Amino acid sequence: MAIKVMHIEDKRLLSKLEAEYELMSTLKHRHIIQCYGCLINEEGTEASIFMELMPNSLQTQYRNFGPLHERVI
């Protein structure tokens, strides 16, 4: 499991984050990371999203092989 932690400085972004999480949690596809839950602290200044861990992510690929070529993208 992976946890993405976001610091929220603008309270208007909190509702957008919640809407995005609601959408992501409904998507079911083998090429889309699964979302398991979302917690927002009492002050509404930090959100944690619990997601499927993807060990072979693009970040890992970039680190190992360098940037993707345009034809691949």
The first five atom37 places (N, CA, C, CB, O) and aatype in JSON, in Angstrom:
{
  "aatype": [12, 0, 9, 11, 19, 12, 8, 9, 6, 3, 11, 1, 10, 10, 15, 11, 10, 6, 0, 6, 18, 6, 10, 12, 15, 16, 10, 11, 8, 1, 8, 9, 9, 5, 4, 18, 7, 4, 10, 9, 2, 6, 6, 7, 16, 6, 0, 15, 9, 13, 12, 6, 10, 12, 14, 2, 15, 10, 5, 16, 5, 18, 1, 2, 13, 7, 14, 10, 8, 6, 1, 19, 9],
  "atom_mask": [
    [1, 1, 1, 1, 1],
    [1, 1, 1, 1, 1],
    [1, 1, 1, 1, 1],
    [1, 1, 1, 1, 1],
    [1, 1, 1, 1, 1],
    [1, 1, 1, 1, 1],
    [1, 1, 1, 1, 1],
    [1, 1, 1, 1, 1],
    [1, 1, 1, 1, 1],
    [1, 1, 1, 1, 1],
    [1, 1, 1, 1, 1],
    [1, 1, 1, 1, 1],
    [1, 1, 1, 1, 1],
    [1, 1, 1, 1, 1],
    [1, 1, 1, 1, 1],
    [1, 1, 1, 1, 1],
    [1, 1, 1, 1, 1],
    [1, 1, 1, 1, 1],
    [1, 1, 1, 1, 1],
    [1, 1, 1, 1, 1],
    [1, 1, 1, 1, 1],
    [1, 1, 1, 1, 1],
    [1, 1, 1, 1, 1],
    [1, 1, 1, 1, 1],
    [1, 1, 1, 1, 1],
    [1, 1, 1, 1, 1],
    [1, 1, 1, 1, 1],
    [1, 1, 1, 1, 1],
    [1, 1, 1, 1, 1],
    [1, 1, 1, 1, 1],
    [1, 1, 1, 1, 1],
    [1, 1, 1, 1, 1],
    [1, 1, 1, 1, 1],
    [1, 1, 1, 1, 1],
    [1, 1, 1, 1, 1],
    [1, 1, 1, 1, 1],
    [1, 1, 1, 0, 1],
    [1, 1, 1, 1, 1],
    [1, 1, 1, 1, 1],
    [1, 1, 1, 1, 1],
    [1, 1, 1, 1, 1],
    [1, 1, 1, 1, 1],
    [1, 1, 1, 1, 1],
    [1, 1, 1, 0, 1],
    [1, 1, 1, 1, 1],
    [1, 1, 1, 1, 1],
    [1, 1, 1, 1, 1],
    [1, 1, 1, 1, 1],
    [1, 1, 1, 1, 1],
    [1, 1, 1, 1, 1],
    [1, 1, 1, 1, 1],
    [1, 1, 1, 1, 1],
    [1, 1, 1, 1, 1],
    [1, 1, 1, 1, 1],
    [1, 1, 1, 1, 1],
    [1, 1, 1, 1, 1],
    [1, 1, 1, 1, 1],
    [1, 1, 1, 1, 1],
    [1, 1, 1, 1, 1],
    [1, 1, 1, 1, 1],
    [1, 1, 1, 1, 1],
    [1, 1, 1, 1, 1],
    [1, 1, 1, 1, 1],
    [1, 1, 1, 1, 1],
    [1, 1, 1, 1, 1],
    [1, 1, 1, 0, 1],
    [1, 1, 1, 1, 1],
    [1, 1, 1, 1, 1],
    [1, 1, 1, 1, 1],
    [1, 1, 1, 1, 1],
    [1, 1, 1, 1, 1],
    [1, 1, 1, 1, 1],
    [1, 1, 1, 1, 1]
  ],
  "atom_positions": [
    [[0.84, -1.17, 0.0], [0.0, 0.0, 0.0], [0.89, 1.24, 0.0], [-0.96, 0.0, 1.21], [1.95, 1.26, 0.62]],
    [[0.44, 2.25, -0.7], [1.13, 3.53, -0.76], [0.22, 4.59, -0.13], [1.52, 3.9, -2.24], [-1.0, 4.5, -0.21]],
    [[0.83, 5.58, 0.48], [0.07, 6.68, 1.07], [0.57, 7.97, 0.47], [0.19, 6.7, 2.64], [1.76, 8.29, 0.53]],
    [[-0.35, 8.71, -0.13], [-0.03, 10.02, -0.69], [-0.54, 11.07, 0.29], [-0.66, 10.22, -2.13], [-1.74, 11.12, 0.57]],
    [[0.35, 11.9, 0.81], [-0.02, 12.93, 1.78], [0.07, 14.28, 1.1], [0.89, 12.87, 3.05], [1.09, 14.63, 0.5]],
    [[-1.02, 15.06, 1.2], [-1.06, 16.38, 0.59], [-1.37, 17.43, 1.64], [-2.11, 16.43, -0.54], [-2.28, 17.25, 2.46]],
    [[-0.61, 18.5, 1.63], [-0.85, 19.62, 2.53], [-1.75, 20.62, 1.81], [0.49, 20.28, 2.99], [-1.46, 21.03, 0.69]],
    [[-2.83, 20.99, 2.45], [-3.84, 21.83, 1.83], [-3.76, 23.23, 2.43], [-5.26, 21.23, 2.0], [-4.07, 23.43, 3.61]],
    [[-3.35, 24.18, 1.62], [-3.24, 25.56, 2.09], [-4.5, 26.37, 1.79], [-2.03, 26.23, 1.47], [-4.82, 27.3, 2.52]],
    [[-5.2, 26.01, 0.73], [-6.41, 26.72, 0.32], [-7.6, 25.79, 0.54], [-6.32, 27.17, -1.18], [-7.68, 24.73, -0.09]],
    [[-8.51, 26.17, 1.41], [-9.65, 25.32, 1.77], [-10.54, 25.0, 0.57], [-10.48, 26.0, 2.85], [-11.24, 23.98, 0.59]],
    [[-10.54, 25.83, -0.45], [-11.34, 25.55, -1.65], [-10.84, 24.29, -2.36], [-11.31, 26.76, -2.61], [-11.61, 23.6, -3.03]],
    [[-9.56, 24.02, -2.23], [-8.99, 22.83, -2.87], [-9.43, 21.54, -2.19], [-7.48, 22.92, -2.88], [-9.39, 20.47, -2.79]],
    [[-9.86, 21.65, -0.93], [-10.29, 20.46, -0.2], [-11.49, 19.81, -0.86], [-10.61, 20.82, 1.24], [-11.54, 18.59, -0.99]],
    [[-12.47, 20.6, -1.27], [-13.65, 20.01, -1.92], [-13.28, 19.42, -3.28], [-14.75, 21.08, -2.09], [-13.85, 18.4, -3.67]],
    [[-12.35, 20.03, -3.98], [-11.9, 19.47, -5.26], [-11.17, 18.14, -5.05], [-10.99, 20.46, -6.0], [-11.34, 17.2, -5.82]],
    [[-10.36, 18.08, -4.0], [-9.66, 16.85, -3.66], [-10.65, 15.74, -3.32], [-8.69, 17.09, -2.49], [-10.49, 14.6, -3.77]],
    [[-11.66, 16.07, -2.54], [-12.67, 15.08, -2.17], [-13.41, 14.57, -3.41], [-13.66, 15.67, -1.17], [-13.66, 13.37, -3.53]],
    [[-13.75, 15.47, -4.33], [-14.44, 15.07, -5.55], [-13.55, 14.18, -6.42], [-14.88, 16.31, -6.35], [-14.03, 13.2, -6.99]],
    [[-12.28, 14.51, -6.51], [-11.35, 13.7, -7.3], [-11.2, 12.31, -6.68], [-9.98, 14.39, -7.4], [-11.17, 11.31, -7.4]],
    [[-11.11, 12.26, -5.35], [-11.0, 10.96, -4.69], [-12.25, 10.12, -4.94], [-10.77, 11.13, -3.17], [-12.15, 8.93, -5.24]],
    [[-13.42, 10.73, -4.83], [-14.67, 10.0, -5.07], [-14.69, 9.39, -6.47], [-15.89, 10.93, -4.88], [-15.1, 8.25, -6.65]],
    [[-14.25, 10.14, -7.44], [-14.18, 9.64, -8.81], [-13.17, 8.5, -8.92], [-13.82, 10.77, -9.78], [-13.48, 7.45, -9.48]],
    [[-11.96, 8.71, -8.4], [-10.91, 7.7, -8.51], [-11.3, 6.4, -7.8], [-9.6, 8.23, -7.91], [-10.94, 5.31, -8.26]],
    [[-12.03, 6.5, -6.71], [-12.4, 5.29, -5.98], [-13.45, 4.46, -6.71], [-12.92, 5.66, -4.6], [-13.64, 3.29, -6.38]],
    [[-14.12, 5.03, -7.69], [-15.13, 4.27, -8.45], [-14.54, 3.59, -9.67], [-16.25, 5.19, -8.88], [-15.17, 2.69, -10.23]],
    [[-13.34, 3.98, -10.1], [-12.74, 3.43, -11.31], [-12.11, 2.06, -11.03], [-11.68, 4.39, -11.87], [-11.37, 1.89, -10.07]],
    [[-12.42, 1.12, -11.87], [-11.89, -0.24, -11.73], [-11.32, -0.69, -13.07], [-13.0, -1.24, -11.23], [-12.06, -1.0, -14.0]],
    [[-10.0, -0.71, -13.16], [-9.32, -1.14, -14.39], [-7.91, -1.56, -14.01], [-9.31, 0.01, -15.47], [-7.33, -1.0, -13.08]],
    [[-7.36, -2.51, -14.71], [-6.03, -3.02, -14.36], [-4.92, -2.0, -14.59], [-5.74, -4.26, -15.15], [-3.82, -2.17, -14.06]],
    [[-5.18, -0.95, -15.36], [-4.16, 0.07, -15.61], [-4.39, 1.34, -14.78], [-4.14, 0.43, -17.08], [-3.71, 2.34, -14.99]],
    [[-5.32, 1.29, -13.85], [-5.6, 2.44, -12.98], [-5.32, 2.02, -11.54], [-7.08, 2.95, -13.15], [-5.83, 0.99, -11.08]],
    [[-4.54, 2.8, -10.83], [-4.21, 2.5, -9.44], [-5.49, 2.55, -8.61], [-3.16, 3.51, -8.89], [-6.3, 3.46, -8.74]],
    [[-5.64, 1.55, -7.76], [-6.83, 1.43, -6.91], [-6.69, 2.33, -5.68], [-7.05, -0.04, -6.48], [-5.63, 2.35, -5.04]],
    [[-7.73, 3.08, -5.36], [-7.77, 3.91, -4.15], [-8.58, 3.17, -3.08], [-8.4, 5.31, -4.45], [-9.67, 2.68, -3.36]],
    [[-8.03, 3.1, -1.86], [-8.67, 2.35, -0.79], [-9.33, 3.24, 0.26], [-7.67, 1.47, -0.13], [-10.24, 2.79, 0.95]],
    [[-8.89, 4.46, 0.39], [-9.47, 5.33, 1.4], [-8.81, 6.68, 1.43], [0.0, 0.0, 0.0], [-7.75, 6.9, 0.83]],
    [[-9.46, 7.61, 2.13], [-8.95, 8.97, 2.24], [-9.25, 9.49, 3.64], [-9.58, 9.91, 1.16], [-10.37, 9.36, 4.14]],
    [[-8.25, 10.07, 4.28], [-8.43, 10.67, 5.59], [-8.02, 12.13, 5.52], [-7.61, 9.92, 6.68], [-7.0, 12.48, 4.92]],
    [[-8.81, 12.98, 6.14], [-8.51, 14.4, 6.21], [-8.44, 14.78, 7.68], [-9.59, 15.27, 5.44], [-9.34, 14.44, 8.45]],
    [[-7.37, 15.47, 8.08], [-7.24, 15.81, 9.5], [-8.33, 16.79, 9.92], [-5.85, 16.42, 9.78], [-8.99, 17.4, 9.08]],
    [[-8.51, 16.94, 11.21], [-9.62, 17.75, 11.76], [-9.57, 19.2, 11.32], [-9.6, 17.68, 13.27], [-10.61, 19.84, 11.15]],
    [[-8.38, 19.73, 11.14], [-8.23, 21.12, 10.71], [-8.48, 21.3, 9.22], [-6.84, 21.63, 11.06], [-8.65, 22.42, 8.75]],
    [[-8.49, 20.2, 8.48], [-8.68, 20.27, 7.04], [-7.45, 20.79, 6.31], [0.0, 0.0, 0.0], [-7.56, 21.37, 5.22]],
    [[-6.28, 20.58, 6.91], [-5.05, 21.1, 6.31], [-4.17, 20.01, 5.72], [-4.27, 21.86, 7.35], [-3.16, 20.31, 5.07]],
    [[-4.54, 18.75, 5.93], [-3.74, 17.65, 5.4], [-4.66, 16.48, 5.04], [-2.66, 17.21, 6.42], [-5.54, 16.1, 5.82]],
    [[-4.43, 15.91, 3.86], [-5.21, 14.76, 3.41], [-4.25, 13.63, 3.08], [-6.09, 15.13, 2.17], [-3.18, 13.84, 2.52]],
    [[-4.66, 12.42, 3.43], [-3.89, 11.21, 3.12], [-4.77, 10.29, 2.29], [-3.39, 10.5, 4.41], [-5.88, 9.95, 2.69]],
    [[-4.26, 9.88, 1.13], [-4.99, 8.96, 0.27], [-4.22, 7.64, 0.27], [-5.16, 9.54, -1.19], [-3.02, 7.6, 0.03]],
    [[-4.95, 6.57, 0.55], [-4.38, 5.23, 0.6], [-4.62, 4.55, -0.73], [-4.98, 4.4, 1.78], [-5.77, 4.39, -1.16]],
    [[-3.53, 4.14, -1.39], [-3.61, 3.61, -2.75], [-2.83, 2.31, -2.89], [-3.1, 4.64, -3.75], [-2.01, 1.95, -2.05]],
    [[-3.13, 1.64, -3.98], [-2.38, 0.45, -4.36], [-0.93, 0.84, -4.64], [-3.03, -0.24, -5.59], [-0.67, 1.85, -5.29]],
    [[-0.01, 0.04, -4.16], [1.41, 0.28, -4.41], [1.77, -0.26, -5.79], [2.29, -0.37, -3.32], [1.47, -1.41, -6.11]],
    [[2.41, 0.57, -6.59], [2.83, 0.17, -7.94], [4.35, 0.21, -7.99], [2.2, 1.09, -9.04], [4.93, 1.25, -8.28]],
    [[5.01, -0.92, -7.71], [6.48, -0.92, -7.67], [7.12, -0.64, -9.01], [6.97, -2.23, -7.15], [8.27, -0.19, -9.05]],
    [[6.45, -0.89, -10.11], [7.01, -0.63, -11.44], [6.4, 0.62, -12.05], [6.79, -1.83, -12.37], [6.0, 0.63, -13.21]],
    [[6.32, 1.67, -11.26], [5.72, 2.92, -11.71], [6.63, 3.64, -12.71], [5.42, 3.83, -10.51], [7.77, 3.23, -12.92]],
    [[6.12, 4.69, -13.31], [6.93, 5.48, -14.25], [8.15, 6.07, -13.56], [6.09, 6.59, -14.87], [9.21, 6.2, -14.18]],
    [[8.01, 6.43, -12.29], [9.15, 6.99, -11.57], [10.27, 5.95, -11.48], [8.73, 7.45, -10.15], [11.44, 6.28, -11.68]],
    [[9.92, 4.71, -11.19], [10.91, 3.64, -11.13], [11.52, 3.41, -12.51], [10.29, 2.34, -10.61], [12.73, 3.24, -12.63]],
    [[10.68, 3.41, -13.54], [11.17, 3.22, -14.9], [12.13, 4.34, -15.29], [10.0, 3.15, -15.89], [13.17, 4.09, -15.9]],
    [[11.79, 5.58, -14.94], [12.64, 6.72, -15.27], [13.99, 6.6, -14.58], [11.95, 8.04, -14.86], [15.04, 6.84, -15.19]],
    [[13.96, 6.21, -13.31], [15.2, 6.06, -12.55], [16.09, 4.99, -13.17], [14.88, 5.71, -11.08], [17.31, 5.15, -13.24]],
    [[15.49, 3.89, -13.63], [16.27, 2.78, -14.16], [16.69, 2.96, -15.62], [15.48, 1.52, -14.03], [17.79, 2.55, -16.0]],
    [[15.82, 3.58, -16.44], [16.06, 3.6, -17.88], [16.13, 4.99, -18.5], [15.0, 2.82, -18.57], [16.42, 5.12, -19.69]],
    [[15.87, 6.03, -17.73], [15.88, 7.38, -18.27], [14.52, 7.77, -18.82], [0.0, 0.0, 0.0], [13.56, 7.01, -18.69]],
    [[14.42, 8.94, -19.43], [13.13, 9.43, -19.92], [12.57, 8.55, -21.04], [13.27, 10.86, -20.42], [13.31, 7.89, -21.77]],
    [[11.25, 8.55, -21.16], [10.6, 7.81, -22.23], [10.78, 8.54, -23.56], [9.1, 7.6, -21.93], [10.75, 9.77, -23.6]],
    [[10.95, 7.78, -24.62], [11.05, 8.38, -25.94], [9.66, 8.83, -26.4], [11.67, 7.38, -26.95], [8.65, 8.27, -25.99]],
    [[9.63, 9.83, -27.23], [8.36, 10.39, -27.7], [7.48, 9.34, -28.36], [8.62, 11.53, -28.68], [6.26, 9.36, -28.18]],
    [[8.06, 8.43, -29.1], [7.25, 7.41, -29.79], [6.59, 6.47, -28.77], [8.13, 6.58, -30.78], [5.53, 5.9, -29.06]],
    [[7.18, 6.29, -27.6], [6.59, 5.45, -26.57], [5.4, 6.16, -25.92], [7.64, 5.09, -25.5], [4.38, 5.53, -25.62]],
    [[5.53, 7.44, -25.73], [4.47, 8.22, -25.08], [3.28, 8.29, -26.01], [4.97, 9.65, -24.71], [2.27, 8.91, -25.67]]
  ]
}
